[in-house]
Amino acid sequence: MQIVTKDFLNFTYSKGNDLITPRDGFQGLKPNDRWCLCVLRWIEAYKNGVAPLVDLEPTNYNVLKYVEFDTLLRYSI
């Protein structure tokens, strides 16, 4: 579970994944909203300097196959 930032939302929008605009029952996300993000999208955001913060408690331990624990700790809430 991540806490999205304005930079992250703008980044996903620029990549064609509009998480900002409300539509079809989806209210759209705003900075500080919590959102479940797949690890590969988080890594993409991380590599581009816009990774959202991570709430480690609900995060699946399998993420450690892709991201080092020390990196997750730096981004943990």
C-alpha positions in Angstrom: 0.0 0.0 0.0 1.4 3.3 -1.1 0.7 7.0 -0.2 0.6 8.8 -3.5 2.2 12.2 -4.1 1.5 14.9 -6.7 4.8 14.0 -8.5 3.8 10.3 -8.7 0.3 11.1 -9.9 1.7 13.4 -12.6 4.3 10.8 -13.6 1.6 8.1 -14.0 -0.6 10.5 -16.0 2.3 11.2 -18.3 2.7 7.5 -18.9 -1.0 7.1 -19.9 -2.3 5.8 -16.5 -4.7 8.6 -15.4 -5.2 8.1 -11.7 -6.3 11.7 -11.2 -9.5 12.1 -13.2 -12.8 10.8 -11.7 -14.7 8.4 -14.0 -17.1 5.5 -13.8 -17.4 5.3 -10.1 -13.6 6.0 -9.5 -13.2 9.2 -7.5 -9.7 9.9 -8.7 -6.7 10.1 -6.5 -5.2 13.1 -4.7 -1.8 13.5 -3.0 -1.7 11.6 0.3 -4.4 9.1 -0.8 -3.5 5.4 -0.2 -3.3 3.2 -3.3 -2.3 -0.4 -3.9 0.4 -0.3 -6.5 2.1 -3.3 -8.2 5.8 -3.6 -7.5 6.8 -3.2 -11.1 5.1 0.2 -11.3 6.6 1.2 -8.0 10.1 0.3 -9.4 9.4 2.4 -12.5 8.5 5.4 -10.3 11.5 4.8 -8.1 13.8 4.8 -11.1 12.3 8.1 -12.2 12.6 9.7 -8.8 8.9 9.8 -8.0 8.3 6.7 -5.9 5.5 7.0 -3.4 5.9 6.2 0.3 5.2 2.6 1.3 3.1 1.3 4.2 5.1 -1.9 4.9 2.5 -3.6 7.1 0.0 -4.4 4.3 2.8 -4.9 1.7 3.3 -8.5 0.5 6.6 -9.9 1.4 7.1 -11.1 -2.2 8.0 -7.5 -3.0 11.4 -8.4 -1.6 12.1 -10.5 -4.7 12.2 -7.2 -6.6 13.2 -4.5 -4.2 15.9 -4.6 -1.5 14.6 -4.2 2.1 16.8 -1.2 2.8 15.2 0.6 -0.2 11.7 -0.1 1.1 12.8 1.1 4.6 13.9 4.4 3.1 10.4 4.9 1.5 8.4 3.5 4.4 6.0 5.5 6.4 
